[in-house]
Amino acid sequence: MVAASAGRLVIVSGPSCVGKTPLYKSLAKFHPELHQRLRRLVMWNSRRPRPGEVDGVDYHFRTRIQIESLRSESRYALIEVRTDLQALDVEELESQLARADVFFEGSPFVGCALEEHPRLACTNKLSIFVSPLSREEIVYLRAPERNVSLPDMVTDIMRRKLLRRTRRQKQELSAKDLEDIETRAGSAYREMKLAWRFQHVIPNHDGEDSDNWEAFYYPIGDARKAVTALASLLKGEVPVGVEKWEEGLLP
């Protein structure tokens, strides 16, 4: 039997550029008493760092070959995330959970793996999916009379967010940048179909491309609502606006 851990595993997942990173940073700024209780989970990642990312803080950035070599060690769980290969050090996570709450923000593929890993079966978890659309919007858009392709619309929504974010970071986009954007945008709908497996869904239209996180003294719009919702969930409350999706909401 697997022993229960002392700490709680907080999982925040969603498509690339939906706003997970600024959400975490805003929690530190506006709710430091909650943020300081969380020890961030740092995974291994085969992709190159984005502007501003730090090796050992955001991820352990290594080559795909280096991460592939971890397959032979039972302490690691390897997960394909779009075109990247990521690795979770399960033993390190168990050690962290024995001392404190641990925070993960990243891909829903990894989020689901954390939810379902047998060695974490007795771990107390809080799992949250951040979505670029609300449940009500999805129900509205999927109605036959709308004649809307939800996969195409979600791809376009995330493509626009990713383009704006990457232009802010680099100004001039390379062919590799555009290819990466298409991969991430094209994966978003498939990732949103996993949202029902998370305990809570926070709708958030303010992605990482939005000014609403940092342009003013306080977050505004959905950025503010998302930060407030995350803080409430960490306190054990379920605020108005936080959703629970059923399997099959997205066809």
N, C-alpha and C positions, 0 to 999 in steps of 0.2 A: 504493500500500500504506500502511495506517495504522500509524504507529510505536507500539511498545509504550510504555506509561507507566512512570514510575519507581515510583510509588506503587500501593498496592492499594486497590480499592474494596470496602468492607465494607457489605453490604446486609442490614438486619434488617427484615423485613416481617411483617405479620400483621393480623388484623382489629382494628378500633378497640376499645381498652380491653383488649387481650389482655396488656398488660404491657410493651410496647416501651420506653416512656419511663422507667419506674422501673428497667428492666433497664439502660439506658444510664447512668442516674444512679448505680446501684449499682456499675457497672463503675468509674466515676470514684472512688467512695468506697473500694472494697475492692481495686481493682487499678489504682491511679493510674499505675503504670509502663506499663500497656497503654493506658489512656485517653489519656495525654498524647501518644501517637504518632498519634492520630486527629484529623483536622480535620473538623468537622461540615459536612455538606452542607446549606445553607439554600436551600430552594426558595421559589417564589412561590405564594401560596394565596389564593383568593377568599373563604374563610370568615373570620368574625370571630375574634379571639383568644379562647382559653379563659382562665379565671382563672389567673393566674400565667405565661401565655405572653408573650414579649417580641418585639416586631417587630424583625427583623434577627438574632435569635438562634434562635428556633424556626422561623419562616417570615418571608418578606417579605409582610406582609399588605396586599393591595390589593383593589380592587373587581374584579368579574368583567369589567367593561368595560375596565379598565386591563390586565388580563391578556390578554384577547382581542386587544388592540392589539399584543401581542408576536408574534402569528402571522406578521406580515409580515417578521419578522427571523429569518434562518436559524439564528441561534445558539441560539434557544429551541425546546424541545420541549414542547408543551402536552398535558396528560393530564387526562381527566375522571375524577374520583375521587368516586364516589357523587354528591352534589349539588354538590361543589366543583370548581373548575377550578384545576389546579396547573400551574406552568411550571418547567422545568429549564433553567438557563443552561449549555448544553453547553460553551461556550468557557471559562467560569469553572471548571467541573468539570475540564476538561482541564488548565487552568493549575494548579489545586490538586494534581492527581495528578502533575504534573511535579515537585512539591516534597515531597509527603507522602502518607500514607495518608488516605483520605477515608471518613467514616462517614455512612451514610444510615439513618434509621429512619422507617418510615412505611408507607403503603398497599402491598399486594402489586401493585396495578396499576402503581404507579410503580416498585416493585422489579423487576417483569418488564421494564418499559421500559428501565431501567438495564442489565439483563442483556443485552438484545437490541439496544440502539442501535448502529447500524453504526459510529459514530465512537468507540465504546468497545469495539470488537470485540477489540482486542489488549490491553485492560486486564486486569490480574490482579484477579480478583474472589473474594470470599468471600461467598456468599449464604446467608442463614439465614431460615427461616420459623418464627415463634412461633405455636404452635397451642393452642387451649383444650382439645383432646382429643388423646390419644395414638393411634398407629396401632392398638394392641391394642383400645382402647375403640371405635374406629370399626368394626373387624372384628366385635367383639362386638355392637354395636348394630345393624349393618346386616343381621344374620342374619334370615331371613324369620320365624323363630319369635318374634322379639322384637316384631314388628309396630310398629316405631318409625319415624317419619318423621324422618330425619336433618336435612333442611333446617329443619323446625319446631323440633327439639330444639336445634340450633345457634343458631337465632334466639332461642330462649328463654334459653339460657345467656348469650348476649351481651347480651340485653335486661336481664337482672338485673344484670350487671356494670356496664353503662352507667348504669342507674338509680341504683345505689349510688354510682358515681363522681360523677354529676351532682348528687346530693343533698348529697354532701360539699362540692362546689364552690359550690353555690347555695342549698341547703336548700329553697327554694320553686321548683318547676319550672313553667315557662310552657308554653303549648300548642306554641310553637316548639321548646322543649327536647324535649318528648315526640315531636314529629314527627321531629326530628333523631335521637333514640334509635332510633326504629323504622326509619329509613332505614339507619343504621349496623348495627343488629342484623340487618336483613333482607339486608344485603349480605355478611354474614360467611361464609355457606356457599359462596357463589360465589367468595369470596376464598380459602377453604380448598381449593377445587378447583384452585387455582394452585400449591399447595404442592409438588407433584412437580417443578416447574420450578426449585426452589431446591436447592442442594447439600445442605443439612442442614435438619432439622426439630427444633425443641426443643419438646416438649410442656410446657405450663405452665398449671396451673389457677389460679395466683395472678395475676389480672388487676390492673389499675390501681385496682380497688376494694378490694384485699386489704390487711390490716394486716401481712402477713408481710414486706413490704419494709422498713418503717421503725419498727414499733412496739417493736422490741427492739434490742439492741446490734448484732446481726447478722441478716441475712435468714434466715428459716426456711422449711420446706416446699418447695414447688416454686420459690418465689422464689430460695432459696439454690441449688437445683439449676440453675436457669436461668442465674444469674450465673456459677456455676462452669463450666457448659457453654460459655457465650460466651467466658470467659477462656481455656479450653482450646483452643477453635477458633481464637482469635486467635494462640495460640502454635503452631498447626500440629498440634495433637493432636485426636483424635476420641474424646471420653469416652463411657463407657457411658451409655446413655439417649438419646443423640442419634440421630435416625432419618433414614432416607431413604425417601420415599414414592414409590410407583409411580403412573404415570398410571392413572386409573380407580379408585383406592382409594375415592374418593367418587363414587357414581353420579350 
